Amino acid sequence: MLEQDHASGIEAHYDVSNEFYALFLDKKYRFYTAADFWNKQETLEEAQVHKAGFIRGLLRLSGDEKVLDLGCGWGSMLRYLRETGHSGELIGLTLSQEQLTFDQQQRGLSVSLSDFITEPFEGAPYDRIYSIGSLEHVRPAELANLYQKTYDALAPGGLAVHQFFSYRSDPCPISVAVLELFFPGSMLSMHRIHIEAAEAAGFRITHDSIHDYKPTLRAWYDRLVANQDKALALVGLEVYNRYMTFLPFAWLFFKQNEADLHRVVIEKTAC
């Protein structure tokens, strides 16, 4: 599975059905990334807005910056930024044809089909570059080039914000074999590899916080169970069972402290 092109693996995972993902993701933004639950009574929708607000704060936007979203999914963060008053250019990249169609036709977003790992960042320079849940798909050997490409694409004084999970210490725990069943061709990295690659590219690390993914995974699981009949009608038993395995496995992955979810801010010098 590791011999498979990761772009093909990502496309296979996300192009199941937009309607299927809508059954268990938050209703408004459709984030497929970890939310911030401030208490057990909050809804998934409220928790995802908390997350989006947190990341917006890390981006330190004044309103007119040119922003690039790496792996924008269903345009969740792009839509949030637009709705919260950002007037600068917002651009997204995705590898999923299903997501591309949704982003362009239903959300009117400027999104293109591009592999941000292997292809150049068209339209540089950018004032801000961010990713939410897409660096997990970047193999360790590809990180140095990606961070350097990000650094080069940022205007002087620009910054990048990334939310991703990474291994704590073991570079290849047994869970990697199971993860390949869900994201063939992708490979997690140890966290220090991310930090070293960013610093080698010239970035200064100004923020690195750890957050809890487990409540989000539980919320998605509960919603998928509640929508079992609709899910089976949309994608069939095999796909439904795959996600019913994937979500609790991912929950256990974090419960056993094999990896942590990080939010990292890296800054480029002003000159």
WOGIZI-V154445 format. One record per residue. RES is the residue in one small letter. OMEGA is omega in whole degrees, -180 to 180 (* if undefined). BURIAL is I if it has 16 or more other C-alpha atoms within 10 Angstrom, else O. Layout:
BEGIN
res=RES omega=OMEGA burial=BURIAL
res=RES omega=OMEGA burial=BURIAL
END
This chain:
BEGIN
res=m omega=179 burial=O
res=l omega=177 burial=O
res=e omega=180 burial=O
res=q omega=175 burial=O
res=d omega=-175 burial=O
res=h omega=178 burial=I
res=a omega=179 burial=I
res=s omega=179 burial=O
res=g omega=179 burial=I
res=i omega=180 burial=I
res=e omega=180 burial=I
res=a omega=-179 burial=O
res=h omega=-172 burial=O
res=y omega=-178 burial=I
res=d omega=176 burial=O
res=v omega=180 burial=O
res=s omega=176 burial=O
res=n omega=-178 burial=I
res=e omega=178 burial=O
res=f omega=180 burial=I
res=y omega=179 burial=I
res=a omega=180 burial=I
res=l omega=-175 burial=I
res=f omega=176 burial=I
res=l omega=179 burial=I
res=d omega=-169 burial=I
res=k omega=-173 burial=O
res=k omega=-172 burial=O
res=y omega=-179 burial=I
res=r omega=173 burial=I
res=f omega=174 burial=I
res=y omega=-179 burial=I
res=t omega=-173 burial=I
res=a omega=177 burial=I
res=a omega=177 burial=I
res=d omega=176 burial=I
res=f omega=179 burial=I
res=w omega=174 burial=O
res=n omega=-175 burial=O
res=k omega=-178 burial=O
res=q omega=-176 burial=O
res=e omega=175 burial=O
res=t omega=176 burial=O
res=l omega=180 burial=I
res=e omega=179 burial=I
res=e omega=-178 burial=O
res=a omega=179 burial=I
res=q omega=176 burial=I
res=v omega=176 burial=I
res=h omega=180 burial=I
res=k omega=-179 burial=I
res=a omega=178 burial=I
res=g omega=178 burial=I
res=f omega=-178 burial=O
res=i omega=176 burial=I
res=r omega=177 burial=I
res=g omega=178 burial=O
res=l omega=-179 burial=I
res=l omega=178 burial=I
res=r omega=-177 burial=O
res=l omega=174 burial=I
res=s omega=174 burial=O
res=g omega=-175 burial=O
res=d omega=-178 burial=O
res=e omega=173 burial=I
res=k omega=-168 burial=I
res=v omega=178 burial=I
res=l omega=179 burial=I
res=d omega=180 burial=I
res=l omega=-178 burial=I
res=g omega=-168 burial=I
res=c omega=179 burial=I
res=g omega=179 burial=I
res=w omega=176 burial=I
res=g omega=-173 burial=I
res=s omega=-177 burial=I
res=m omega=177 burial=I
res=l omega=178 burial=I
res=r omega=180 burial=I
res=y omega=180 burial=I
res=l omega=179 burial=I
res=r omega=-178 burial=O
res=e omega=179 burial=O
res=t omega=168 burial=O
res=g omega=180 burial=O
res=h omega=-177 burial=I
res=s omega=179 burial=O
res=g omega=-178 burial=I
res=e omega=180 burial=O
res=l omega=-175 burial=I
res=i omega=180 burial=I
res=g omega=176 burial=I
res=l omega=176 burial=I
res=t omega=175 burial=I
res=l omega=-175 burial=I
res=s omega=177 burial=I
res=q omega=178 burial=O
res=e omega=-180 burial=I
res=q omega=180 burial=I
res=l omega=180 burial=I
res=t omega=179 burial=I
res=f omega=-177 burial=I
res=d omega=-177 burial=I
res=q omega=-172 burial=O
res=q omega=-176 burial=O
res=q omega=-178 burial=O
res=r omega=176 burial=O
res=g omega=-177 burial=O
res=l omega=177 burial=I
res=s omega=-176 burial=O
res=v omega=178 burial=I
res=s omega=180 burial=I
res=l omega=-176 burial=O
res=s omega=175 burial=I
res=d omega=-175 burial=I
res=f omega=179 burial=I
res=i omega=-172 burial=I
res=t omega=-175 burial=O
res=e omega=180 burial=O
res=p omega=177 burial=O
res=f omega=179 burial=I
res=e omega=175 burial=O
res=g omega=179 burial=O
res=a omega=10 burial=O
res=p omega=176 burial=I
res=y omega=176 burial=I
res=d omega=-180 burial=I
res=r omega=172 burial=I
res=i omega=178 burial=I
res=y omega=173 burial=I
res=s omega=178 burial=I
res=i omega=176 burial=I
res=g omega=179 burial=I
res=s omega=180 burial=I
res=l omega=176 burial=I
res=e omega=-177 burial=I
res=h omega=-177 burial=I
res=v omega=-179 burial=I
res=r omega=-178 burial=I
res=p omega=-178 burial=I
res=a omega=-178 burial=O
res=e omega=-173 burial=O
res=l omega=-177 burial=I
res=a omega=-180 burial=I
res=n omega=-179 burial=O
res=l omega=179 burial=I
res=y omega=178 burial=I
res=q omega=179 burial=I
res=k omega=177 burial=I
res=t omega=179 burial=I
res=y omega=-178 burial=I
res=d omega=-177 burial=I
res=a omega=-180 burial=I
res=l omega=173 burial=I
res=a omega=176 burial=I
res=p omega=-177 burial=I
res=g omega=179 burial=O
res=g omega=179 burial=I
res=l omega=176 burial=I
res=a omega=177 burial=I
res=v omega=-179 burial=I
res=h omega=168 burial=I
res=q omega=-179 burial=I
res=f omega=172 burial=I
res=f omega=-175 burial=I
res=s omega=179 burial=I
res=y omega=177 burial=I
res=r omega=-174 burial=O
res=s omega=-177 burial=O
res=d omega=-177 burial=O
res=p omega=-179 burial=I
res=c omega=177 burial=O
res=p omega=-176 burial=O
res=i omega=-178 burial=O
res=s omega=-178 burial=O
res=v omega=-180 burial=O
res=a omega=180 burial=O
res=v omega=180 burial=O
res=l omega=179 burial=I
res=e omega=178 burial=O
res=l omega=-175 burial=O
res=f omega=178 burial=I
res=f omega=-178 burial=I
res=p omega=179 burial=I
res=g omega=178 burial=I
res=s omega=-179 burial=I
res=m omega=177 burial=I
res=l omega=177 burial=I
res=s omega=170 burial=I
res=m omega=-174 burial=I
res=h omega=-178 burial=I
res=r omega=178 burial=O
res=i omega=176 burial=I
res=h omega=-176 burial=I
res=i omega=180 burial=I
res=e omega=-180 burial=O
res=a omega=179 burial=I
res=a omega=-179 burial=I
res=e omega=179 burial=I
res=a omega=178 burial=O
res=a omega=180 burial=I
res=g omega=-178 burial=I
res=f omega=170 burial=I
res=r omega=179 burial=I
res=i omega=-178 burial=I
res=t omega=178 burial=O
res=h omega=175 burial=O
res=d omega=-178 burial=O
res=s omega=-179 burial=O
res=i omega=-176 burial=O
res=h omega=-172 burial=O
res=d omega=-180 burial=I
res=y omega=-169 burial=I
res=k omega=-180 burial=I
res=p omega=178 burial=I
res=t omega=179 burial=I
res=l omega=178 burial=I
res=r omega=180 burial=O
res=a omega=178 burial=I
res=w omega=-180 burial=I
res=y omega=-178 burial=I
res=d omega=-180 burial=O
res=r omega=179 burial=I
res=l omega=176 burial=I
res=v omega=-179 burial=O
res=a omega=-179 burial=O
res=n omega=-175 burial=O
res=q omega=-176 burial=O
res=d omega=179 burial=O
res=k omega=-179 burial=O
res=a omega=180 burial=I
res=l omega=179 burial=O
res=a omega=-178 burial=O
res=l omega=-170 burial=I
res=v omega=179 burial=O
res=g omega=-173 burial=O
res=l omega=-176 burial=O
res=e omega=-180 burial=O
res=v omega=179 burial=O
res=y omega=-180 burial=I
res=n omega=179 burial=O
res=r omega=179 burial=O
res=y omega=175 burial=O
res=m omega=173 burial=I
res=t omega=-176 burial=O
res=f omega=-174 burial=I
res=l omega=176 burial=I
res=p omega=176 burial=O
res=f omega=179 burial=I
res=a omega=177 burial=I
res=w omega=180 burial=I
res=l omega=178 burial=O
res=f omega=179 burial=I
res=f omega=179 burial=I
res=k omega=-179 burial=O
res=q omega=175 burial=O
res=n omega=176 burial=O
res=e omega=-178 burial=I
res=a omega=176 burial=I
res=d omega=174 burial=I
res=l omega=-177 burial=I
res=h omega=165 burial=I
res=r omega=-171 burial=I
res=v omega=174 burial=I
res=v omega=178 burial=I
res=i omega=-173 burial=I
res=e omega=176 burial=I
res=k omega=-179 burial=I
res=t omega=-174 burial=O
res=a omega=-179 burial=O
res=c omega=* burial=O
END
